[in-house]
Amino acid sequence: MNRHASPLVQDGGEACWDLPAAPETASVARRLVREALATWNLSGLADDMAVVVSEVVTNAVVHAKSAMTLSLHRQGRSVRGEVADHSPVWPTPLPAGPNEEHGRGLAIVTAYSERWGVDPAPDGKIVWFVCEERPAS
């Protein structure tokens, strides 16, 4: 663990970290997710989960501008991820033209997760998503 991620819980089916609102947080979160999935023998989910986590964490850093909690909950061969931040403002899809640098994050979350949503929290919101391991082709 590095100074940007102090583990709260990490066991056979749950992992949870407090993360700062900092530019490097998305890369730290991707690494933490890959490590947890490898421990759970779910490395087949690593690429999709890393993409989704990167987008949701980046949104929290850029838009919520608050520290966050990243948690993973193993559910058999799928994993539910949650990013809780301290902003009550829910993410909304933005139109993105072909030359736009921003606005594709939620479309990417939709493409790489089975489902996702937002739940209110007492001090902000929780953006959640589920990735499922697909059978090998």
C-alpha positions as CSV (number, residue, x, y, z in Angstrom):
1,M,0.0,0.0,0.0
2,N,1.2,3.5,-0.6
3,R,0.4,6.7,1.2
4,H,-2.5,7.4,-1.0
5,A,-4.5,4.3,-0.1
6,S,-5.0,3.1,3.4
7,P,-6.9,-0.2,3.5
8,L,-10.0,-0.3,5.6
9,V,-11.0,-3.9,5.0
10,Q,-9.6,-6.6,2.7
11,D,-10.8,-10.2,3.0
12,G,-12.1,-13.0,0.9
13,G,-15.0,-11.0,-0.6
14,E,-14.6,-7.4,0.4
15,A,-12.0,-4.7,-0.1
16,C,-12.3,-1.1,0.8
17,W,-9.9,1.9,0.6
18,D,-10.1,5.6,1.4
19,L,-8.6,7.6,-1.5
20,P,-7.8,11.3,-1.9
21,A,-9.1,13.7,-4.5
22,A,-5.8,13.8,-6.3
23,P,-4.7,13.4,-10.0
24,E,-2.9,10.1,-9.3
25,T,-5.9,8.5,-7.6
26,A,-7.3,6.8,-10.7
27,S,-4.0,5.0,-11.3
28,V,-3.8,4.0,-7.7
29,A,-7.4,2.7,-7.8
30,R,-6.7,0.6,-11.0
31,R,-3.7,-1.0,-9.2
32,L,-5.7,-1.8,-6.1
33,V,-8.6,-3.3,-8.1
34,R,-6.2,-5.5,-10.1
35,E,-4.5,-6.7,-6.9
36,A,-7.8,-7.5,-5.2
37,L,-9.2,-9.4,-8.3
38,A,-6.0,-11.4,-8.6
39,T,-6.3,-12.4,-4.9
40,W,-9.9,-13.5,-5.6
41,N,-8.8,-15.4,-8.7
42,L,-11.0,-13.1,-10.8
43,S,-8.2,-11.6,-13.0
44,G,-10.5,-12.1,-16.0
45,L,-12.4,-9.1,-14.7
46,A,-9.4,-6.9,-14.3
47,D,-9.4,-5.0,-17.6
48,D,-13.1,-4.2,-17.5
49,M,-13.1,-3.3,-13.8
50,A,-9.9,-1.1,-14.2
51,V,-11.5,0.9,-17.0
52,V,-14.8,1.4,-15.0
53,V,-13.0,2.3,-11.8
54,S,-10.7,4.7,-13.6
55,E,-13.7,6.6,-15.0
56,V,-15.8,6.7,-11.8
57,V,-12.8,7.7,-9.7
58,T,-11.8,10.4,-12.2
59,N,-15.3,11.7,-12.1
60,A,-15.1,11.9,-8.3
61,V,-11.8,13.7,-8.4
62,V,-12.8,16.2,-11.2
63,H,-16.4,16.8,-10.4
64,A,-17.0,16.0,-6.7
65,K,-13.6,17.3,-5.8
66,S,-13.7,15.2,-2.6
67,A,-11.9,12.3,-1.0
68,M,-13.7,9.1,-1.7
69,T,-14.1,5.5,-0.6
70,L,-13.6,2.7,-3.2
71,S,-15.1,-0.6,-2.3
72,L,-15.3,-4.0,-4.0
73,H,-17.8,-6.7,-3.1
74,R,-17.3,-10.1,-4.6
75,Q,-20.6,-11.8,-5.6
76,G,-19.6,-15.2,-6.9
77,R,-18.0,-14.6,-10.4
78,S,-19.0,-11.0,-10.4
79,V,-17.9,-7.9,-8.5
80,R,-19.8,-4.9,-7.4
81,G,-17.7,-1.8,-7.2
82,E,-18.7,1.4,-5.4
83,V,-17.2,4.8,-5.2
84,A,-18.7,7.0,-2.5
85,D,-17.9,10.7,-2.6
86,H,-19.0,13.8,-0.7
87,S,-20.9,15.6,-3.5
88,P,-24.7,15.3,-3.8
89,V,-24.5,16.1,-7.5
90,W,-25.2,12.9,-9.6
91,P,-23.2,12.2,-12.7
92,T,-25.0,13.0,-16.0
93,P,-24.0,11.8,-19.4
94,L,-22.5,14.6,-21.6
95,P,-22.7,14.8,-25.3
96,A,-19.2,14.3,-26.8
97,G,-18.3,15.1,-30.3
98,P,-15.5,13.2,-32.1
99,N,-12.9,15.9,-31.2
100,E,-14.0,16.4,-27.6
101,E,-11.6,15.5,-24.9
102,H,-14.3,15.0,-22.2
103,G,-17.8,13.6,-22.0
104,R,-17.4,9.9,-22.7
105,G,-16.9,8.6,-19.1
106,L,-20.4,7.4,-18.4
107,A,-20.7,5.8,-21.9
108,I,-17.5,3.9,-21.1
109,V,-18.9,2.8,-17.7
110,T,-22.1,1.6,-19.5
111,A,-20.0,-0.3,-22.1
112,Y,-17.7,-2.0,-19.7
113,S,-20.1,-2.9,-16.9
114,E,-23.2,-5.1,-16.8
115,R,-25.1,-2.4,-15.0
116,W,-24.4,0.8,-13.0
117,G,-26.3,3.4,-11.0
118,V,-26.2,6.0,-8.3
119,D,-27.6,5.9,-4.8
120,P,-27.9,8.8,-2.4
121,A,-25.7,8.8,0.7
122,P,-26.0,10.9,3.9
123,D,-23.0,13.0,2.9
124,G,-23.0,12.7,-0.9
125,K,-23.6,9.8,-3.3
126,I,-22.4,6.3,-4.2
127,V,-21.8,5.4,-7.8
128,W,-22.0,1.6,-8.2
129,F,-21.3,-0.8,-11.0
130,V,-21.2,-4.5,-11.5
131,C,-18.8,-6.4,-13.8
132,E,-19.4,-10.1,-14.4
133,E,-16.8,-12.7,-15.6
134,R,-17.7,-13.9,-19.0
135,P,-17.1,-17.5,-20.1
136,A,-14.0,-18.0,-22.2
137,S,-14.8,-18.2,-25.9
